[in-house]
Structures are given as structure tokens and as C-alpha cells.
Amino acid sequence: MIREDLRNIAIIAHVDHGKTTLVDAMLKQSHTFRDNQAVEERVMDSGDIERERGITILAKNTSLHYKGVKINVVDTPGHADFSGEVERVMMMVNGVLVLVDAAEGPMPQTRFVVQKALEMGHRLIIVVNKIDRPDARLNEVQDEILELLLELNATDDQLMSPVVWCSGRAGTATLDLNEPGKDLTPLFDTILSHIPPMEVDAEGPTQLLCSSIDYNDYVGRIGIGRIERGVASAGQTVVVTNYNNRDLKLPGKIVNLYQIEGLQRVPVEKAVAGDIVCFSGLEKINIGDTVCAAGFPEPHKFVKITEPTVEMTFSVNDSPFAGKEGKYVTTRHLHDRLFRELLRDVSLRVEETGSADSYRVCGRGEMHLSILIEEMRRDGYEFQVSTPKVLYKEIDGVRCEPVERLIVDVPDDATGAVFQSMGNRKGELLHMSAIGSRTRLEFLVPARGLFGYKSEFLTSTKGEGVMSSVFFEYQPYKGDLTRRTTGSLVAFETGEAVTYGLFNAQGRGTLFIGPGTPVYEGMVIGESPKSDDINVNVCKTKHLTNTRSSSSDDALRLITPKRMSLEECLEFIADDELLEITPKNIRIRKRILDSELRAKAAAKARKGLE
């Protein structure tokens, strides 16, 4: 059976190349919304963090209708840390739109997602987006895309992929640059003509591959996937299997079955092979499982997700302020939340440690784990995390570490600073090219060398630089790196920071807090320019006499404290420090709070090194 009435496509691209904005325009022009319906921008980015940061974190499913054909569209994340989302949704589609910014051209994540699409034999449609940018390089970008396909050993058919020139924001597309686009009709027509209709077996026993998981308080876990064979029905008795776990044969029943229409899930009685559906009733369904007809347990092969490269330790908060601000503070709360995250995030790994109060959490990068921390924080969790560390591997008896492919676009006068930083971080230059008044540099650099680099990069390029990276491969250990050259200003006693104490402390370094901030002994309240930590008493008040009054504090001028984001805090913390996360505050603290015990431990460590 050939499904002429259906196309399943994914939109893949580097971060910020306009995927979600283009999906907005496609939904509007296919009349998915009413003409008078108020629709906010980037409607597919439904999460608060997604909308605030302007990035897609989870792959989203939608659909539209054009000329009697239903087009299922999967909007995928562009950031490298969420590429596990891209890998698994590739199993649901049989064609992809490769979106490329008309000015930036192919970037590291473009290479990664295109390689995954080529490996699975998908047909490509090249969409050059943002062609109305004043700095667009249309001909050069087209050549760069062809070079990328040649490098990735694309087939002749894939090399001949059609190119559509688009402006997602304006909602226009054209196949000929000499003819301005009026709407997205050329893009829709290219999807129907170039992405072939699926040939499916609608008569065989049911086989449904679960590629995504959602959760609803009313119906529990909801599986999302494509029917690979046969017909799935509401109320059908099934058995859950897994290609990588042949012993799994879990009986169950599909209670509710839904198809995606626009942004809504519409209940249906049955769906046919090729359809992307949502289903509830199978409470123990996981990503990668296959739902089969009872009596025919035949699991479908699932893609192997790339392994994590970064780890952190999540533990119960044990600071003097523990339990004051959070709703979920116990070991059980932390355990349940972390292991629940595994149900929907295929790139995450959570392991128990020797301590009952801490867990080892592994992810694809700092941003991957920082998003998890921020989500837990907003949900009312209180906990603490350690410094991010890379995961090493033993390959043929050699200790190897993850290496990233880094691409930076900087003004010409900032290249010297980038070269110096990369030299200190064991970076290896691969390619250098001029783009107008800017320079594009491509490096291979150890993943641990990028920890804490973003803020330094923005400073050295005066905020004009653009950097992005993606995992390249494991290579032999590159040698020791200096993670941080500065020390910390550490609170000497517990209390409330006052103007007088802060005024005396600000001469020692850069402060992170202002007057009235509660502090405890061992809490990091600033950064010292020296390599050693300095204990400061920010709770110290001026001694009052009959000739001095407390109002004289008003004459003391405090420098505005440096407020750091979650990512900046993760980049800053040293190995002997922890990050205390609560719904209201993010605090940096020493692992050993007592200053005397901390000094003894440091002396013992120095003696051990000697």
C-alpha cells in the first residue's frame, strides 16, 4: 500500500537558523489556525525556558494539510546538547528539510544532523532561510552546502537535492532568486514532489515504534511514534517489546489513540501504517520500545543514541540554609525526579553512587545539564551540584577524552585573542576563512577546554563573537589544563552582609552579593584576582562611639555586584566548590564550610602532591 495522502518530514538545522519560525509560517499558510485566531510567535516552543531563551529543547510534532495531503512535521532542537532528540525522531520521518542560514552557512550542528539524515537514507530538501538578511551570501552558502554533502559521502540522489530559498519571518519561498516569493507554495510543492509517499504494509500485525514520551496527570504516560506496520486501534490488546532487550514482552492495552492535527491531539478509533500517533494506557512504555499486536512480538530496530560526554554529581542540599526555600528537599524527591527525567530524555544517564544522598548525572554538554537544573529549580526542588567533568574512555589501552569541533565567527581584530585562548586550551586550528570584515575559525578542542570559555570569549570579542561546537570524537588525552586562574572570596561567618563589611571586602576582588544578603561560613561571595582563596567578613559592622553614628555608612560607595546566571556559575565553580540550587537563589559554596578544616585539607592536598 502506498500512502499518497501522507508525508512525514523533520526540520533539522543549526541553532537559531529559523526552524521554529518557519514552522509558524507553514502552519498559518496551510490554514491550520482560524483567520481571526491570535497566535503567538514560535508557537511550537511551548516551554517557559524555550520561550525565554529562544531555543528548542524538545522535539515537537505538528501537522498541516496541503492539496489533500497530510504533512506531519517534527520541529527539532538545533543546539548540539539536545541532538539526542534529533537522532530519535529521525525514525519517525522519511524526509528532512535542511535549514541553513543565508549568512552563516552550514555550522557544526548542520553537519551533525545532515550526517544522521544521510545515514538513514532520507531524502533532503535544502532550505536556505533568511535570504532577506542584508549580509546574506546566497551563492557562497549554496556552494558550502554542496561541499558539506560531498564531505559526508551523500549519494547522487542526495547531491541533487532541490534548493528552496526562504524567508521564514516573511513567510515567502521561491525556487528562482530572480523571482521574489509571494508565499510558501513553492516549499509545499517541493515537499510533495521530492519526498516520496511511503510504501507500507497495512495488512500485517501491528508494529508501532515509540520514539518520544509525554506525560499527562490524567492519563499518565503517553507514547508518541510511527506505526511501522498494520493498524493500531483504541482498546487493542498489545505486547510491548524492545529490539535491544529481547526478554521484554510486557502485555498491555492501548486505551486511547490520538492523531496530531495542527497543535491538537485528536482522539481516533484507529490509525494505519505510516501515521504518527500518540497513545496512552501503557504505563511502562519507554523510548525505543515497540508496541506489537498480541501474539506477534516482533520489535523494530531503534537508532543507537550517541553517548553522554559530561557528568555532574547531584546531591541533597546540606548547607546551613537547607530546606528553607525548596518544596522538594529529600533524597527520595531527588531520586524520583532524576529517574523520571530518563523517561523522556534519551541522552541522559543517571546512576546511583556510593553515597545515598548523591547521584551521578551524565549528559551531552553543560547546557543539557543546566536546562535540567533550571527545570528542577522552577519545579520547587532544592539540591546541590558539583563541577562539570568530562567522561573519559579507555580505547585500545589509551586514555581518551571527548573532543569538540568548535567554529567561531569573530571581528578581524579579535582573532589574536581567540588564538591565544585556544593555545592555552589545547585547541588545534583546522580551517580559517575571511567573511567580509569577519573571520571564521574552526578548531578541534578538548571538551574540558571549553568549560568556562564562553564568558571569556564574549569579553575578548567585545560581545560581537559567535561560537558553537558539536562533539567530534574521542582522542588521546591532551594533557593537563588550568581550569581557573582566579580564587574565591569566602564568607568567614554566618549572618547578613552589611555595607561596611562589603566595602572592606570589595578591595579584595569582585563581589557577587549586595547588602542584606544572608550568608553562611564557607559561602563564596566573590572572585579574587589571585589564585588563592581569601576569607572575608562581610557581616562586620562599624564600631559605634559617641562621635560616630551608623548613618555614616551612607557615605560608603559600593561597586555594583556581579550577578551570574546558572551557566556562568557552573563555569565558575572550582573542584572544591558546589553550587547550591533553590527555587529562589543560586549560591556558590565550599565543599568544606569550616575555614580551619578547609585550610587543613588544602595543606594535606599540597603535601600529597609534593
C-alpha positions, 0 to 999 in steps of 0.5 A, a space after each residue: 500500500 502506498 500512502 499518497 495522502 501522507 508525508 512525514 518530514 523533520 526540520 533539522 538545522 543549526 541553532 537559531 537558523 529559523 526552524 521554529 519560525 518557519 514552522 509558524 509560517 507553514 502552519 498559518 499558510 496551510 490554514 491550520 489556525 482560524 483567520 481571526 485566531 491570535 497566535 503567538 510567535 514560535 508557537 511550537 516552543 511551548 516551554 517557559 525556558 524555550 520561550 525565554 531563551 529562544 531555543 528548542 529543547 524538545 522535539 515537537 510534532 505538528 501537522 498541516 494539510 496541503 492539496 489533500 495531503 497530510 504533512 506531519 512535521 517534527 520541529 527539532 532542537 538545533 543546539 548540539 546538547 539536545 541532538 539526542 532528540 534529533 537522532 530519535 525522531 529521525 525514525 519517525 520521518 522519511 524526509 528532512 528539510 535542511 535549514 541553513 542560514 543565508 549568512 552563516 552557512 552550514 555550522 557544526 550542528 548542520 553537519 551533525 544532523 545532515 550526517 544522521 539524515 544521510 545515514 538513514 537514507 532520507 531524502 533532503 530538501 535544502 532550505 536556505 532561510 533568511 535570504 532577506 538578511 542584508 549580509 546574506 551570501 546566497 551563492 557562497 552558502 549554496 556552494 558550502 552546502 554542496 561541499 558539506 554533502 560531498 564531505 559526508 559521502 551523500 549519494 547522487 540522489 542526495 547531491 541533487 537535492 532541490 534548493 528552496 530559498 526562504 524567508 521564514 519571518 516573511 513567510 515567502 519561498 521561491 525556487 528562482 532568486 530572480 523571482 521574489 516569493 509571494 508565499 510558501 507554495 513553492 516549499 509545499 510543492 517541493 515537499 510533495 514532489 521530492 519526498 516520496 509517499 511511503 510504501 507500507 504494509 497495512 495488512 500485517 500485525 501491528 508494529 508501532 515504534 515509540 520514539 518520544 514520551 509525554 506525560 499527562 496527570 490524567 492519563 499518565 504516560 503517553 507514547 508518541 511514534 510511527 506505526 511501522 506496520 498494520 493498524 493500531 486501534 483504541 482498546 487493542 490488546 498489545 505486547 510491548 517489546 524492545 529490539 535491544 532487550 529481547 526478554 521484554 514482552 510486557 502485555 498491555 492495552 492501548 486505551 486511547 489513540 490520538 492523531 496530531 492535527 495542527 497543535 491538537 491531539 485528536 482522539 481516533 478509533 484507529 490509525 494505519 501504517 505510516 501515521 504518527 500517533 500518540 497513545 496512552 494506557 501503557 504505563 511502562 512504555 519507554 523510548 525505543 520500545 515497540 508496541 506489537 499486536 498480541 501474539 506477534 512480538 516482533 520489535 523494530 530496530 531503534 537508532 543507537 543514541 550517541 553517548 553522554 560526554 559530561 557528568 555532574 554529581 547531584 546531591 541533597 542540599 546540606 548547607 546551613 540554609 537547607 530546606 528553607 526555600 525548596 518544596 522538594 528537599 529529600 533524597 527520595 524527591 531527588 531520586 524520583 525526579 532524576 529517574 523520571 527525567 530518563 523517561 523522556 530524555 534519551 541522552 541522559 544517564 543517571 546512576 546511583 553512587 556510593 553515597 545515598 544522598 548523591 547521584 551521578 548525572 551524565 549528559 551531552 554538554 553543560 547546557 543539557 545539564 543546566 536546562 535540567 537544573 533550571 527545570 528542577 529549580 522552577 519545579 520547587 526542588 532544592 539540591 546541590 551540584 558539583 563541577 562539570 567533568 568530562 567522561 573519559 574512555 579507555 580505547 585500545 589501552 589509551 586514555 581518551 577524552 571527548 573532543 569538540 569541533 568548535 567554529 567561531 565567527 569573530 571581528 578581524 581584530 579579535 582573532 589574536 585573542 581567540 588564538 591565544 585562548 585556544 593555545 592555552 586550551 589545547 585547541 588545534 586550528 583546522 580551517 580559517 576563512 575571511 567573511 567580509 570584515 569577519 573571520 571564521 575559525 574552526 578548531 578541534 578542542 578538548 571538551 574540558 577546554 571549553 568549560 568556562 570559555 564562553 564568558 571569556 570569549 564574549 569579553 575578548 570579542 567585545 560581545 560581537 563573537 559567535 561560537 558553537 561546537 558539536 562533539 567530534 570524537 574521542 582522542 588521546 588525552 591532551 594533557 593537563 589544563 588550568 581550569 581557573 586562574 582566579 580564587 574565591 572570596 569566602 564568607 568567614 561567618 554566618 549572618 547578613 552582609 552589611 555595607 561596611 563589611 562589603 566595602 572592606 571586602 570589595 578591595 579584595 576582588 569582585 563581589 557577587 552579593 549586595 547588602 542584606 544578603 544572608 550568608 553562611 561560613 564557607 559561602 563564596 561571595 566573590 572572585 579574587 584576582 589571585 589564585 588563592 582563596 581569601 576569607 572575608 567578613 562581610 557581616 562586620 559592622 562599624 564600631 559605634 562611639 559617641 562621635 560616630 553614628 551608623 548613618 555614616 555608612 551612607 557615605 560608603 560607595 559600593 561597586 555594583 555586584 556581579 550577578 551570574 546566571 546558572 551557566 556562568 556559575 557552573 563555569 565558575 565553580 572550582 573542584 572544591 566548590 558546589 553550587 547550591 540550587 533553590 527555587 529562589 537563589 543560586 549560591 556558590 559554596 565550599 565543599 568544606 564550610 569550616 575555614 580551619 578544616 578547609 585550610 587543613 585539607 588544602 595543606 594535606 592536598 599540597 603535601 600529597 602532591 609534593 
